[in-house]
Amino acid sequence: RRMAGVVTALMVDGDDLYVAGKFSDADRRSNLAVWNDVTGAWRSLCGLSGVCGVSGGEVRSMAILGGSLYFAGSFTSAGGVPAHRLARWDGREWYAAGDVNGEVNAMAVVRSQLFIGGAFTAVGQTPTANAARLRAGHWEGLGEGVGGEVLALHAFGGCVYVGGRFEAVEGHAAVQGVAVEGVARWCFDPENKADAQWQAVHVDGGSVGSCRVILPWDRPSSDGNDQ
């Protein structure tokens, strides 16, 4: 059946297609719905209280971690549970996943850690700067963070690529001589001898401006750095 509204995010998990946006009808209530390819039917994501979906805003990104689904965006409640911009769904019930004080635009998962990016300065009592990660059940910033709004995250290899409206990470406009111009990456040490750190990403032709989408591209540039 045709969906009346706007779709903001899609995610596939097995036979299920999760759809988020701005819509609501009998089978797709409160801005979230699931299409099952086996049954050929829609269903809503309702908690044990019977309250479905999210309210107070929209979902902009979805991710899977540890058997749960995470939803992020601009909403303030999920399944009737207060959840400021970030919520977790375990298949039966909704839970708040972190009290974010600004909108979350993107998520990614690397090494069993959930990364979020957007326009915020704290998750709960933890100061952050537009990017954070959930590691071993605790939220923390990515070093000194990102100097502007994060619009996109993409996990590739041992790194999280970060795109948005910014020209600095860790408070620096360049990292190891490479300018930060709308895209950077947070990379893990392959040998696990040190914590992850920020790296600039070389962009042929200069600044990308406002980076909204990141896709993998594994081609070395002339200076030997990945592009």
Residue pairs with C-beta under 8 A, 6 or more apart in sequence:
1 27
1 42
3 19
3 23
3 28
4 23
4 25
5 21
5 22
5 23
5 24
6 21
6 22
6 23
7 19
7 20
7 21
7 23
8 20
8 21
8 22
8 58
8 59
8 60
8 73
9 18
9 19
9 20
9 21
9 59
9 60
9 61
9 62
10 17
10 18
10 19
10 20
10 62
11 17
11 18
11 62
11 63
11 64
11 69
12 18
13 64
13 69
15 36
15 37
15 38
16 34
16 35
16 36
16 37
17 34
17 35
17 36
17 37
18 32
18 33
18 34
18 62
18 69
19 28
19 32
19 33
19 34
19 35
20 31
20 32
20 58
20 59
20 60
20 62
20 71
20 73
21 31
21 58
21 59
22 31
22 58
23 31
23 33
24 30
24 31
24 53
27 33
27 41
27 42
27 43
27 44
28 42
28 44
29 44
29 46
29 52
29 53
30 44
30 51
30 52
30 53
30 54
30 55
31 53
31 54
31 55
31 58
31 59
31 75
32 44
32 45
32 52
32 53
32 54
32 59
32 71
33 42
33 43
33 44
33 45
33 53
34 42
34 43
34 44
34 45
35 41
35 42
36 43
44 52
44 53
45 52
45 53
45 79
45 89
45 94
46 52
46 53
46 79
47 78
47 79
47 80
47 81
47 92
47 93
47 94
48 92
48 93
49 79
49 80
51 79
51 80
52 79
53 78
53 79
54 71
54 73
54 75
54 77
54 78
54 79
54 83
54 87
55 75
55 76
55 77
55 78
56 74
56 75
56 76
56 77
57 73
57 74
57 75
57 76
57 85
57 103
58 73
58 74
58 75
59 71
59 72
59 73
59 75
60 72
60 73
60 74
60 103
60 104
60 105
60 106
61 71
61 72
61 73
61 104
61 105
61 106
61 107
61 116
61 153
62 69
62 70
62 71
62 72
62 107
63 69
63 70
63 72
63 107
63 108
63 109
63 114
64 70
64 109
65 109
65 112
65 114
65 134
66 112
67 90
68 88
68 89
68 90
68 91
69 88
69 89
69 90
69 91
70 86
70 87
70 88
70 89
70 97
70 107
70 114
71 78
71 86
71 87
71 88
71 89
72 85
72 86
72 87
72 100
72 104
72 105
72 106
72 107
72 116
72 118
73 85
73 103
73 104
73 105
74 85
74 103
74 104
75 83
75 85
75 87
76 82
76 83
76 84
76 85
77 83
78 87
78 89
78 94
78 96
79 87
79 89
79 93
79 94
80 94
81 87
81 94
81 95
81 96
82 96
83 94
83 95
83 96
83 97
84 96
84 98
84 99
84 100
84 101
85 100
85 102
85 103
85 104
85 118
85 120
86 96
86 97
86 98
86 99
86 100
86 104
86 116
86 123
87 94
87 95
87 96
87 97
88 94
88 95
88 96
88 97
89 95
97 134
98 116
98 123
98 124
98 132
98 134
98 139
99 123
99 124
100 116
100 118
100 120
100 122
100 123
101 120
101 121
101 122
101 123
102 118
102 119
102 120
102 121
103 118
103 119
103 120
104 116
104 117
104 118
104 120
105 117
105 118
105 119
105 149
105 150
105 151
105 152
105 164
106 116
106 117
106 118
106 150
106 151
106 152
106 153
107 114
107 115
107 116
107 117
107 153
108 114
108 115
108 153
108 154
108 155
108 160
109 115
109 155
110 155
110 158
110 159
110 160
110 188
111 158
111 188
113 133
113 134
113 135
114 133
114 134
115 131
115 132
115 133
115 134
115 142
115 153
115 155
115 160
115 186
116 123
116 131
116 132
116 133
116 134
116 153
117 130
117 131
117 146
117 150
117 151
117 152
117 153
117 162
117 164
118 130
118 149
118 150
119 130
119 149
119 150
120 128
120 130
120 132
121 127
121 128
121 129
121 130
122 128
123 132
123 139
124 139
126 132
126 138
126 139
126 140
126 141
127 141
128 139
128 140
128 141
128 142
128 145
129 141
129 144
129 145
129 146
129 147
130 145
130 146
130 147
130 148
130 149
130 150
130 164
130 166
131 141
131 142
131 145
131 146
131 150
131 162
131 186
132 139
132 140
132 141
132 142
133 139
133 140
133 142
142 186
142 196
142 198
143 169
143 170
143 197
143 198
144 169
144 170
144 171
145 169
145 170
146 162
146 164
146 166
146 168
146 169
146 184
147 166
147 167
147 168
147 169
147 171
147 180
148 164
148 165
148 166
148 167
148 168
149 164
149 165
149 166
150 162
150 163
150 164
150 166
151 163
151 164
151 165
151 210
151 211
151 212
152 161
152 162
152 163
152 164
152 211
152 212
152 213
152 214
153 160
153 161
153 162
153 163
153 214
154 160
154 161
154 163
154 214
154 215
154 216
155 161
156 216
157 187
158 187
158 188
158 190
159 185
159 186
159 187
159 188
159 199
160 185
160 186
160 187
161 183
161 184
161 185
161 201
161 214
162 169
162 183
162 184
162 185
162 186
162 214
163 182
163 183
163 208
163 211
163 212
163 213
163 214
164 182
164 210
164 211
164 212
165 182
165 210
166 180
166 182
166 184
167 173
167 179
167 180
167 181
167 182
167 207
168 180
169 175
169 180
169 184
169 198
169 200
170 198
172 180
173 179
173 180
174 180
174 200
175 184
175 198
175 199
175 200
176 199
176 200
178 199
178 200
178 201
178 202
178 225
179 200
179 207
180 200
181 203
181 206
181 207
181 208
181 209
182 203
182 207
182 208
182 209
182 210
182 211
183 201
183 203
183 208
183 211
183 214
184 198
184 199
184 200
184 201
185 198
185 199
185 201
186 196
186 197
186 198
186 199
187 196
187 197
187 198
187 199
188 196
189 195
189 196
189 197
201 225
201 226
201 227
202 221
202 223
202 225
202 226
202 227
203 227
204 221
204 227
217 227
218 226
219 226
219 227
220 226
220 227
221 227
